[in-house]
Amino acid sequence: MTSGSTIHKSIKSKIAEIEAKNEEYSGRIRGLESSIESMTTEREGTYIALAQTYLPALEAEQVGQTLSSLRKTAQQFFADKQRQRQKLDDGIRTNRDARKKLEQESASVTEALEQKVKERNEAKKLIKGALDQDTDYLGLCKQTEQSGQRIAQFQKRYETAVATRDEKTSEFLANPLFKYLLHRGFGTDKYEHGGLIKTLDAKVAKVIDFAANKRRYGLLQELPTHIEEQQKLEQDRHDMLRNKAAGIEHRVEATYHLLTILKDGTSMGKRRANLHQTLDKNADEYRTLTQERKDLDSPKKDEYYQQTLGKFKEYFKGQDLAKLRTMAAATPNLDDDRLVDRIAEYDTKIKDTRDSVKAEKEEQAKVAEQLAGLQKIESHFRRQDYESSRSRFKEGFDINGFLAGFLLGQYNASDVTHQMDSHQYFKQEESSYSSSSSYGSGSYHSSGGGSDWGGGGGFSSGGGFGGGGFSSGSGF
């Protein structure tokens, strides 16, 4: 058996680990891109040095100007892109910092609410103890219980009477002579016939003993209504007894400040629910920012990038630069050969560094997706109130194993949350006072059900403490 708070710490620890990994990628990418910019500038200077040595002044100047123009275009492009990426990185860090503050505030509110639940439970015990010593209250509870039993009996009698009435009525009406006299109103003020018809109807009535059968028929029709009236009288008495008990409860509850505790708990529950909603919005914002960064890092989605890259490729494959390489190789001077070697070295380093940047960005995108999944898992954990003091996880549940499997791609976030749900339970509280007043139900002897301070978890008798909805009803 493992506590919910222990499981929550493991999830948050893994999130912090992946967040740090994500930041490391951002730092390395910035460093690599800065290195590319420096090497590009140095390579340009080397090309210009060769041009000034072997080409006419005008041609050398043209090479320098062309390279300078292309470099400025590329620098502007990369500068804009770096600024946009930096903006997104800053947004992600701001999002992360905001999330940490929200989580700290949520933890603080949760801790305060835990304390309020303890106050509530302690008040319940004290109230129960005081009521257990109140003979008037105990007598009212006994009478209320007995009255409730009588109401249940009346209900059964009513249902039986209705079933009997429906069955016997059919039998009575199945006799055509009885039905004929009943519909004519024979023997009542509604009967309007005389003479021969009256004489014949009287003979029929005598033959079928209509008078006796009609009395029995009338009793069948009246009995359900009679029972219902008795039940209502008993219900009125039951309500009167319950209200008297509630009056005593109110006085004792006031002694132990129960209503104030309930109001405070409700307010805290709403605050916690609002924080959870804000955390969910924070997670949505994170996913949006990381997707924008992923799109920014994808050259295939950037038409301007492709155009700029094409210009560079076209120029570096041109005759002027090819001529520089040929002329340098044809001279006995080793200085120009070293310049050419340096250019080749820059080309290789720049290509390798760009490949590294691409690889780092791809890995960072994967880490960002992992982080979004972990946040989804943690959000589900919070929404279910699994971090509460009564939350427990069955023996053998290995959250670290499931998280490791998630990061390796063996499970998705839904798989992990499903495993959490199937292994989690809430430790039951001891039975205690449950108000029978207008904001509750039953007597203080009932054990409590699902009333809560909102949410669906474990900070009250069978319920949670999320946003609103709390009363001192059957669960309190």
N, C-alpha and C positions, 0 to 999 in steps of 0.2 A: 504494500500500500504506500503510495506516494502522495504528498500534499499538492494541491493545485498551485500553490505559490512556488513550489520547487520546480514544477514543470514549466511555469511561466518564466522563471529565471533562466532556464535552459534555452527557451525560445528567444528571449531577449538577448541572451549572450551570443547566440548564433547570429542574430540580426546585427549586433554590434561588430562581430567578426567580419561579416560580409560587407558591411558599410565601410570598415577600415580598408578592406581589400579593394573596394570600389574607388576609394580616395587614392590609394596607391597607384592604381591604373591612371587616374587623372593626372597625377604628378609626373609619372613617367611619360605620358603622351605629350604633356607640355614641354618637358625637357627634350624629347626627341624632335618635336617640331621646331623648337628653337635651334637645335643643332643643324637641322636641314637648312634653315634660313641662313645660318652662318656659313655652312659649306657651300651653298649656292653662290653667296656673295664672293667667297674666296675663289671659287672656280671661275667666276666671271672675270675677276682680276687677272687670273692666270691666262685666260684666253686673250685678253686685251694685251698683256705683256708679249705674248707670241706674235700677235698681229702687228704690234708696233716694231717688232724686230725684223719681220720678214715681208711685210706688205708695205706698199706705198703709204704715205701719211694719210692721204684721203681715204684709202681703203681701210686702213687700220682704224681711223676715226669712225668710219661707218660701222665696222664690226662692234666697236665699243658702244656706239650710240644704239645700235640694234639690240645688243645684249642688255644694255642699261634700260632700254624701253621695255623689253620683255620682262626683265627682272622687276621693274616697277609695277608692271601689270600683274605679275604673279604675286609680288609682295602685297599689293593692294587686295588681291583676291584672298590670299592666305591670312592677311591681317583681319579682313572682314570676317572670314570664317573662324579665325581664332577668337575674335571678339564675341562672335555669336556663341561659340562653344564655351567660352569663358562665362558668358552670361548664363548659359544653361547649367554649367557646373556650379556657378554661384547660386542659381535658383535651387538646384538640388541640395546644396549645402544648407541654404536657408530653410528649405523644406525639412531637412533632417534635423536642424537645430530646433525648428518649431515643433517637430514631432517629439523631440526629447523633452521640451518644456511641457507639452500637453501630457506626455506620459507621466512626468513627475507630478503634475497637478492631479491627474487621474489617480495616481498612487496615493497622493495625499488625501484626496476626497474618499477613496476607497478605505483607507485606514481610519478616517474619521467616521465613516459609515459603519465600519466594523465595530468601532467603539460604541456607536449609537445602538447597534443591534444588541450589544452586550447590556447596555443600559435598559433597553426595552425588555430583554429576557429577564433581567434582574427585577424590573418592576413587575413583570408578569408573575414571578414567583412570590414576591411580597404581597401582591394583590390576592393571589390564590390563597396564601397563608392567612391573610386577614379575613377573607370570605369564608374560609373553612371554620373559622371561629365564630362566625355570625349565625346564631340559631335562626333568626328571622329569615335570613337569606337562604339558609339550607332548607327551611320549611317551604319557602316559595319555590325553590328549585325542585323539591320533591313533588309539590302540587303541580308545577308546570309539566314535569315529566309524566305524571299520571294523566293530566289533561291531554297531553299529546298522544298518549296511548289510546284514550277514549276517542279522540278525533280519528285516529287510524282505524279503530273498530267501527266507528260510524261510517267511515269511507267504505270499508269492506261490506257492511250491511247495505249501504246505498247501492253499491255495484251489484250485489246479489239481488236486491229488490228490483232493480232495473232489468236485470237478465230474466228474472222470474216473470215480471210484468210483460215483457216482450214475448216470452214463450207462451204464457197462459192466455194472453190477449188473442193470440192467433188461434188457440184452441176454442175460446169462446166464440170468436167470429166465424169459426169454421162451421158452427151450427147455424143454418140459414134462418130458422125460426127465431132464435135469440137475436141474431143480427137484424132481422126484420123489425121486431118489436123495439129493439134498442134505437134504431134509426128513426122510428116513428115517435119515439119519446113516450112510449106506453108507461102509464103510471106516474107521469109528470105533468106539470102545467102546460107543457108544450104539445101534449096530445090533443088534437083538434077534432077527432072523429067521434061519431055517435051512432045510434041505431044499430043496424045489423052488423056493421063493420066493427063497432065497439064490442058487441056481443061475441063475435067470432074471435076477435083479438084476445078477449078475456079467456075464452076457452083454450086458445093456444098457450096463453101465459100459464094457465093452470096445469096444462099437460107437461110443459117443460120446466115447471117450478121457476118461472121467470123472476119473481120477486127475490128469492134467495140467491139465485145465480147473479142477479144484477148487483146485490149487495157485495157479493164476493168480487165481482168484476170491478166495482167502485173502489173497494179496498186495494186491489192490485194497482189501480191507477194512482191512488192517493199516497200509498206507502212510501215511494221514493221521495216525494216532496216532503212528507212528514219527517223522514230520516234526515233529509237535507237541512230542514229547519233546526232540528236538534243539533246537528253538526255545527251549524252556524253559531248557535247559542254557546256551544262548548268552545268554539274558536274564539268568540268574544271573551269568554272567561280566561282562556289560555293567554290571549294578548294582554289582558289586564294583569294577570299574574306575572307575565314576562316583563311588562313595563315596571311593575313594582320592583322586580329583581334588578332591572336595569337602573332604576333610581339608586338602589344601594350600591351597585357597581360604580356608577358615576361618582358617587361620593368617595369611594375608596380609590378609584382611579385618580381623582383630583389630588388626593393625599400624596400619591406617589408620582404626580406630574406626568401621567401617561400621555395625555393629549399633546403636551409640549414636545415630548419625545417623538411622538408620531409625526407631528408637523415638521420637526427638524429632520427626521429621517426621510420624509417625503421630499423636502427641499434638497437634501443631499443626493437623493436618488435621481431627481430631475437633473441636477448639476452633472452628475456622473454620466447620465444618458446623453446629455448635450456634448460632453467632452468626447464620448465615444463616436458621436456623429461627426464631430470636427476631425477626429483622428481618421475616420473613414474617408473624409474629403481630402485630408492630407495625403493619404495613400493613393487616392485617385490622381491628385496633382503630381505626385512622384512618378506614377506610371506615364503620365502625359509628358513630363519633362524628359524622362529617359528615352521615350520613343522619339521625341524631337531630336535629341542628341544622336540617336541611332540613325535617323534619317539624314541628319547633317553629315555624319561620317560616311555615308554611302555615296561614293562617286557616281554610281549609276543613276542616282536621283538628282544629280547636279549638272545641268546642261552647261553652265558657265565654266565649271571645272573642266569638262571635256574640251571646250573650245580653247581654253588657255593652254591645256596640256598639248593639244594638237599643234598650236603655234610653236611651242618649244620643240616638239619632235621634228616639225618641218624645218625649223631653222638649224637645229643641230645636225641634221642630215644634209644640209646645204653644201654647196661647193666651197664656200669661203673657209669653213672650219675643216673640211676635208683637206683643202690645200695647205692649211697650217700643219696638219699632221704629216703630210707628205714632205713638205719642205724641211720640217724639223728632222725627220728621219734621214734626209739626204745629206745633211751637213755633218762635218766631223766634230762640231761643237757639242759638248755633252750638256751644256746648260739648257739648251732648248729641248733636248731629249728628256731632261729631268722635269721640265715644265709640262711636256706632253704626258709623262708618267704620272705627274701630279694630277693632271686633268682626269686621266683614266682612274686614278685612285679616288678622286672626288666623285666621279660618276658611279663607281662601285659602292662607295660609302653612302652616297645619297640614295641609291637604289635600295641598298640593304636597310638603311634607316627608314625609308618609306615603307618597306615591307614590314619592318618591326612595328611602325605606327599602325599599319593596317591590322596586324595581328593583335596588338594591344587593344585596339578599339573593338575588334571582334570579341575578344575575351571580356572586355569591360561590358559589352552589351549582354553577354551571357550572365555575368555577375549581376547586372541590373535586373535581369529577369528573375534570377534567383532571389534577389532582395525583395522584389515585388511579391513573389510567391510566399516568402517568409512573413511579410507584412500581412498578407491575406490570412495566413494561418494564425498569426497573433491576434488579428482583428476578430476572427471567429472565436478564439479563446476568450477574449474580453467580453464579446457580446453574450456569450453563454454564462458569464460570471464564474468561469472555471478557476479564477484566481482567488475566490473567496476562502475564508478560513474553514468552511465546512466542505469544501471541494476535495475529493479524493480520487485517485486513479488506482485501478486494480493492480495487484501484485504482478510483476512481469512486464508491465507496460514500459517500453524503452523509447522515450521521446528522442533521445540523442541518436538512436539507431534509425528512427524514422526520418529525422532531419538530415542525417548523413545520406540516407537513401534518396531523399528529395533532391539534395544537391548533386548527387550522382546521376539523376534522371531516372531512378528506379521507381519513384512515386511522384505523383503530382500533388498539388496543394490539397485537392479534394480528398485524395487517398489518406493524407495525414489527418485532416480534420475528421474524416469518417472513423479512423482508428481512435482518435481522441474521444469522440462521442460514445463509441462502443465500450470504452474502458473507464469512462468517468462516472462517478456517482456523488451524491451529496450525503454527508453524515447527518443522520436524523437527530433533531433536537428532542429533548425530553418533553413529555406532555406537560402543559401548563395552562394558565388562564386563557380563556377565550371569551370575550365579551358577548353577552346576550342582548346588548343594547341595540339601538337603531342603526348603528354603524357596524354591527357584527351579526352573528347568528349562533344559536345554540347556547349552552351554558358554559360556565367556567370548567366543567368537567370534560368537555370535548377536547380532543387531542390536537386539533389544528389541522388545517389543510393547505391550500395553495395561495393564500393571500400573501402579498409581498409589497416591496417598494419598487414596483415596475418589473423590468426584465425577466428572464427565465432561469434564474440560477439559485445560488445557495446562501443567501444572507438572511433568510427568514424561514419560517416553518414551511418548507416545501416550495418556496418561491425564491425570487431574486430580489434585487434592490435597485434596478435600473432607473426608469424614469417615471414617476407618477404612480398612479394606481394603487398606492398602499392604503390599507385601512386596518383597523383592529378587528377585522372580521374573523372568519373561521380559522384563519391561519395565524392569528395573533392572540 
